[in-house]
Amino acid sequence: MPRHANSGSFKKGHKTWIEGNHHSESTKEKLKLKAMESERIAQSIANLPPMGKGSENPNWRGGLKTKTCLYCGTSFQVIPAIFDKAKYCSKSCKNKATSENGKGRNNSNWRGGHYRPCEYCGHEIWVIPATEKTHRFCSLSCKAKVEGIFRNLNTDPEFQQKRQAMRKPNHQERKLEAILDKPFPGEWKFVGDGEVILGSLNPDFINCNGRKQIIEFFGCWYHGCPIHHPENKVKWQDTEIGKQTIYARYGFKTLVIWEHELDNEEAMMDKIRQFSRPLIKG
């Protein structure tokens, strides 16, 4: 890119854009001092005595020292700086020694531990000193039964809402949300963060225009897509029929959008328009 408007369109007879422009006296003095400083530094570096190699170097610390590998017994050389830390001749020997001798009491980080019975069912659990006072039960179920707070957490709306509160829409859900906003601005809201709990389920999108409609997004692998992953076993409440049945108990109609349907946006939008079309009462 030209530095000046006329620098790239020079014609015969024209004056160059720099012609007649010269450094001021102060600028010339600064450039002169800068050049002299560079020459002085270069001269001082040139006058330094040679560093030398090996024992002639002032940083010489005695050269390589020989040690014996603790795993294979091979001799190897190390610099004096890490002589006390070096134990193995290679990473391979270090990994093998760690895997064979680094378990349980042979591990350098071993802090002790013992078995103790669960205070509810008697099942033996391994306890380390750091959790000696708090590790009393083998499972959350036993802890809840002893403390008298046992409840079916999978059907507790309050618990479900707290668990989902930190959830954010994934990449596919954000893509579906953007697609819904084009023809239906402000009509569908993402509530998969636990904002709405119906029974024990948390829907993904809910209609905000007064219609009791829900759109669920199904990942092909997680929900056992009949086209791509029919071999995956899914709980009934996570199937298409299960979702529709449970939400129908609360008066909601449900549309399921599969992950592979995002590839054909036009066909998917026809499906959503058909679902969102208001019922005409005759």
Rosetta blueprint (number, residue, H / E / L):
1 M L
2 P L
3 R L
4 H L
5 A L
6 N L
7 S L
8 G L
9 S L
10 F L
11 K L
12 K L
13 G L
14 H L
15 K L
16 T L
17 W L
18 I L
19 E L
20 G L
21 N L
22 H L
23 H L
24 S L
25 E H
26 S H
27 T H
28 K H
29 E H
30 K H
31 L H
32 K H
33 L H
34 K H
35 A H
36 M H
37 E H
38 S H
39 E H
40 R H
41 I H
42 A H
43 Q H
44 S H
45 I H
46 A H
47 N L
48 L L
49 P L
50 P L
51 M L
52 G L
53 K L
54 G H
55 S H
56 E H
57 N L
58 P L
59 N L
60 W L
61 R L
62 G L
63 G L
64 L L
65 K E
66 T E
67 K E
68 T E
69 C L
70 L L
71 Y L
72 C L
73 G L
74 T L
75 S E
76 F E
77 Q E
78 V E
79 I L
80 P H
81 A H
82 I H
83 F L
84 D L
85 K L
86 A L
87 K L
88 Y L
89 C L
90 S L
91 K H
92 S H
93 C H
94 K H
95 N H
96 K H
97 A H
98 T H
99 S H
100 E H
101 N H
102 G L
103 K L
104 G H
105 R H
106 N H
107 N L
108 S L
109 N L
110 W L
111 R L
112 G L
113 G L
114 H E
115 Y E
116 R E
117 P E
118 C L
119 E L
120 Y L
121 C L
122 G L
123 H L
124 E E
125 I E
126 W E
127 V E
128 I L
129 P H
130 A H
131 T H
132 E L
133 K L
134 T L
135 H L
136 R L
137 F L
138 C L
139 S L
140 L H
141 S H
142 C H
143 K H
144 A H
145 K H
146 V H
147 E H
148 G L
149 I L
150 F L
151 R L
152 N L
153 L H
154 N H
155 T H
156 D L
157 P H
158 E H
159 F H
160 Q H
161 Q H
162 K H
163 R H
164 Q H
165 A L
166 M L
167 R L
168 K L
169 P L
170 N L
171 H H
172 Q H
173 E H
174 R H
175 K H
176 L H
177 E H
178 A H
179 I H
180 L H
181 D H
182 K L
183 P L
184 F L
185 P L
186 G L
187 E L
188 W E
189 K E
190 F E
191 V L
192 G L
193 D L
194 G L
195 E L
196 V L
197 I L
198 L E
199 G L
200 S L
201 L E
202 N L
203 P L
204 D L
205 F E
206 I E
207 N E
208 C L
209 N L
210 G L
211 R L
212 K L
213 Q E
214 I E
215 I E
216 E E
217 F E
218 F E
219 G L
220 C L
221 W L
222 Y L
223 H L
224 G L
225 C L
226 P L
227 I L
228 H L
229 H L
230 P L
231 E L
232 N L
233 K L
234 V L
235 K L
236 W H
237 Q H
238 D H
239 T L
240 E H
241 I H
242 G H
243 K H
244 Q H
245 T H
246 I H
247 Y H
248 A H
249 R L
250 Y L
251 G L
252 F L
253 K E
254 T E
255 L E
256 V E
257 I E
258 W E
259 E H
260 H H
261 E H
262 L H
263 D H
264 N L
265 E H
266 E H
267 A H
268 M H
269 M H
270 D H
271 K H
272 I H
273 R H
274 Q H
275 F H
276 S H
277 R L
278 P L
279 L L
280 I L
281 K L
282 G L
